[in-house]
Each structure stands twice: as C-alpha cells, then as structure tokens.
C-alpha cells in the first residue's frame, strides 16, 4: 500500500487539485479504456495503449501521467524520453508481461535463430528490446501480411492473439504460452446463456479471448475497433467480451443502447475487471502529479533497442491508421 495515501488528504477536492497540478506541471493525463470511469472522464486522451503514447509525444507537455499499466507507461517513455512519465501505481503490471520474463524470452529466441520475433505490445521494455517487430491487436494482421511467407516467426506473449492470427491468416507461428487473465476468465457456458436471454444481440470480442469465446463472436477486434463496432451494429443490445470498463465510453456515446459485459464463470462480468488496471485511482493520480513519482526511467541503450522494434511496427502499420490503436479519441470534460 502507498504510504502516502490518506496523509493530509481529508476533505481534499481531488478533481480540483488534479486540474491545478495538470496546469502547474504542464501535464497531459492519459487513460486507457480499461480504467475506472472517473479517470477516463478527467483524462486529456482516452484510448488504446499505443495511440495514447503517440498522442502524448505530439504534445508540448512536460509531464505524462499515464493511467494504465506499467508497459504502457514504458511505451510512453520510449517515445517521449525528454518528458517525465509517471504511473499512479507502479504495481500496475500485466499478466501478459509477467508471463514473458526477458531472460526466458532471450533463451527461447536463441533456441530458434531462424525465427524473427513478432511481439505483442503487452510486454516489458526488455522484451521489446529483444524483439524485431512490435504489433498491436489492430495492426498485427496487416504487419503479418507483409512478412515473407518463408520467414519463420515467434509470436508472443499472447497465445490467444497469436492463435487467432494463425486462424485468420493461415500463417503458422511458434507461440509463446502467455495469456491475459481478464480475457481467460470469460465463460462459454455463461456467454451462451446470456446470448439466449438476448436473441439477436451480437457479440464483440477482443482477440486476447480464447478460441471458445471468439467462435461465438460476430466481431473480433481491438478495443478501439470494438468501440467503432458499437457505433455501427444493428439493434439495441451488444454483448462485449473484453474488460468491462470499456462500456463506459459506449454508454457515453450511445446512451440509448444497451451494452452488456460478457460473463465469467459466476455469471457476471465483475470477475473480468483487470486487477492491475484497478490499482490506479484518483488519489494515486493526484499524488503522482504532486510528487512526480512513481516515475518511469529507462536506460538509454535499452530505450533505443526497444524503440527500434516500435519504429519498425509504425513503418509497417502505417496502413492501419484509423483501424484501431493508431487512432486516439480526444475527450473533453464529462
């Protein structure tokens, strides 16, 4: 627990203090779609992991406060080395990142020297530095199509995303065995029960979901892609198979429609809230802006190695602008 919490904060108007510090620090506040609604509502930008970092890099802000998880804040630092990057809670990690320790990934790569590493952005800066090309959920298929068919590929750390790409492209890859604990928690049995209760309601799912969930999806795509699908699907009810905090943006944009989070084994979507994303809150954001800590620091040689794989992604994914992670949403006020 952060020892600073509760110290001199009684009666504090946190939103007003965050607004004051945002101006004083010349800070930009970023919030991922999986963050709590109150953090999404005060952010300068709400979006996917990469789009937020790219947009922050384009600003003249001195400070980036990233309401997300650690690998996202690291990506922001990779792209904005001269800016101070703070993360409200440094314990906000990621099960996919945890599943792929750099030492093990390096050893795995050494065992397969004829393979290149196509790596999902949900990984540590050290794994990015060991990779050839980083991908996002929206750009992976387009990037994969540009790699010669004879080139052997390691895909990590998400075996579900890698398996989905293999199915839709018929491209065999050597998959690292990582999974997202949020998307693994969805129950096929409960999903089918929910579908029966809402006949005709489409299902939108993130490709981090396992195959038995994706098999029932009417749309599979990134968080940004799911949001775009929500704005165009016919009917008035949509079942959403990804972290349920994304529904906040859907309800703001389309208050007349009904959005239901796909259930876990207990029949509700509460078990699918990301425990790492949930660590961030208003109090910790206020303290991060006040103290400029916890701060993301990356050794320059490591940063440049990681940036090389990100730059390669941006070069190959240029055609995916507007299709997901490369197109952020600007939000203002409530």
N, C-alpha and C positions, 0 to 999 in steps of 0.2 A: 504493500500500500504506500502511496506517495505521502511522505511525512508532512508535506506542505499543506495537504488538504485540511480544511477546517481552521487553519490558522488565520485569524483576523478576517474571515470571510462572512461572518454572520451579518445578515441584513444587506449584503452587497448586491447591487443590481448588476448581475454578471453580464447581461447583454450590453448594458450601457458601458461597463468597464471594458468589454471586448471591443466595442466600437471606438472607445477612446484610445485604446492601445493599438488598434489597427491603424489609426491615423498617426499616432506618435511614432510608431515603429516603421511606418510606411510598409505595412504588411499586406499580403494577399492571403486570404483564407480559402483553402480548398477542402471540399468534402466529397468523398466517394458516395455513390448511390446507396451503399450498404450502411451508411452512418445513420445515427438517430435523426429523426425529423428536425429537431431543434438545431442541430449542427448544419444540416442541409439548408435550412431556412436563413441562416445568417452568413453562409459562405458567399464569396465572390463568384466562385465557379463550382458547379456540381457536375460530376462526370465519371468516366472510367479512369483507370489508373494512369495510362499514358497521356490521354488528352489533357488531364489536369496538369501534369508536369510540363507539357509543351506550352500550354497557355500561360502558366506562371512564368516560364522562361521568357515569354514575349513581353511581360510587363516590366515597368521600371521599379517594381517593389524591391526593397532591401531585405525583406523577410518573407519566407513562405511558411505558413502554418498549415500543415497537411493533416487533415482529419481523415485518416485512413489507417493503413498498416505499414510496418517498417519498410518493406521492399518498395512501396510506393514513394515514401519519403526519400529513400535512397535514389530512386529514379529521378526525382526532382533535383536532388543534389548533383547527380551525374550531369544533368542538362543545364544546371544553374550553379556552377561551382563558386561563383562570387557572391551568391546570396546565402543568407543564414536560413537554414531549413530546420524547423522544429516539428516534433511529433508529440502530441499531447501525452501519450503514454508509450514509453519505449518498449513495454512488454506487448504491445500490439503487433504480434507476429502473424504467421500464416502457416497453416498445416502443410500446404504445398512446399513452401520454403523449408520447413522443418524436415520434410520427407527427403530432401536432397542436400545432404551435407557436402560442402565443396570438396573435402578430401575424398569422399566416396565417389563423387561425380568425376573427379580428375582420374581416379584409378579406373573407373569404368571406361572413360574415354581412351585411356592408354591401352585397354584391352581390345579396343576396336579402332585402330588407327586409320582405317579406310573409311570411317564414317565421319560426317560432319555433325555438329550439334545444333539442332534447331530447338530452341528453348523458349518455353512459355515465360512471359514477363513476370509471372508469380514465382520469383526465385530471388536469392540473395545477390548482392553486388558481386560477390566472389564467384558465384556460378555464372553470372552474366559475363564475367571476365574470362571464364573458361569456355564460353560458347562462341559459335560462329555467327549465328543469326538469332535475334530475339523475335518472337512473334506475339501478337495479341490474339484474342479469340476472334476478332473481326478480320484480321489481316492474314491469319495463318494459311487459309486455303489459297489465297492469291499468291502468297510467297511460295508455298509449296509447289504451285503450278509452274514457277519459274526455275526450279531446281532440276537439272537434267535427270531423266528417269534412271540413268545408270548409277547416279550418285547415291551411296548408302547413307542413311540418316539415323541418328539417335534423336528421339523426341522425349523431352522431359520438361518439368517433373510430373505433369498430369497425364496419367494413363488413359483417363476417360476422354479428354480432349484429343489426345493422340489417336485413340481408337476410333473416335468419331471421324477424324480426318482420314484415317485409313478407309473407313467405310464409304465416305462420300467421294474420295479421290481414287480409291483402289490402289493407293500407294503404300506399300509395306514399309514400316519403320520399326526400329528397335526401341521399345517403350520403357522409360523409367517408371517404376511402380508406385508413383505418388498419387494421392487423391486429395480432394478438398472435403473436409469433414462436413461442411454445410451441405454440399450437393449430394454427398453419400447418404445423408440422413433421410432423403425422401423415400417414402414407402409406395411401392407399386400398388399394393392391395388397397391402401387408403386413397391413393390417387384415383383408382378406378371407381371406388365408392363415391368420391367427390364428383367424378365425371358423370356417374349415373344420376346424381342429385341435380346436375345442371346439364341436361342433354343439349347438345349443340354448342356448348361453350368450348372454344378452342383452348389448347394448352400451349403456352410459350415456355421454352426451357433453355437454360444455359448449357453449352456443350461440356461443361465440367460435370454434368449429371451422368450417372452410369447408364449403360445401354438400355436397361429395362425401363427407365424413365423416358429416355429420348425416343424409344419406339412408339410412345403414345403421343408425342409432341406434334402439333400442327406447325410450329415454328421453332427452329433452333438457331440461336444467335447470341451475340454478346449482350451485355447489359444495355448498352445504347441501342442495339438492334431490337431488343425486346421492347424497349420504350417506344421505338418507332412503330413496331408491330401493334402495340397497344393503341396507337393513334389511328390505325387504319383497319383493324379487324372488324368484320361484320358482327352484329349482335351487340348485346349489352353486358355480357359477362365474360371475363378472361381468367383462366387459371394460370398462375405464374409459378414456375418451378425454378426459382433462384432465391437468394437471400431476400426475405420479405420486406426489408426497408425500402426496396426499390418501388414498392407500391405507393409510397408517399408521393413520388413525382407523378405517377399515373393519376392518382386521385386529384392532385392539384391541376393537372392539365385537362382531365376529363371527369369532372365531378358527377356527371350524370351516368357514368358506367360503373359496373361492379367488378372489382378485382379481388381475387381470392388466392392466397398463398397456398401452394401445394403442400399437402400434409406430410408429417413424419409418421413414425410407427404409432404414435399416440393419437393420431387423428387430427392434430392441429399443426400450425406452422411455427409455433414458438420454439420448437427444438431446432429449427433451421436458422435461427439468428446466429450470426457469426460471433463467437465469444471473443475473438480478437478485436473485431471492429467495435464491439460493445464496450471495450475498455475506455474509449475516448468519451469525454463528456464536456459540458460547459465549464465546469470548474477547472479541469485539467487544461482546456484550451486557454482559459484566462491566465493560468499560471505559466503556461508555455510562452505566451506573449509577454507576460510581465517579466519573466526571468530569462527569456530566450534560451530555454532549456526544458526538456531534453533536446539536445542538438545533434543533428546528423553530421558526422565527419567521415570523410573517405580519403584515404591516402591517394595522392595524385596519380601514381602509376597504376593503381588499381582502378581508379575512376576512368582513366583513358582506355584501359583494356576493356572495361565494361561498355564504355561509350562506343567503342568500335563495333560491337555487336548490335547496339541500338541503332547506330547510324546505318548499318547495313540493312536493318529492318526498315527504317524510314525510306531508304532508297528503293527497296523492292516493294514496299507497301504504298507507294505514292498513289497508286490507282485505287486504294481503298479509302481515300479521304471521303467523308460523308457516309461511310458504311459502318461506322461503329466507333472504336476507340480513338480515332483521329479527328473526331468532330465534337468538341465540347459544347455544353449548353451554358449560356450566361444566365444567371438568375439574379434577381434584384428583390430586396425586401421580403415580404411574406408571400 
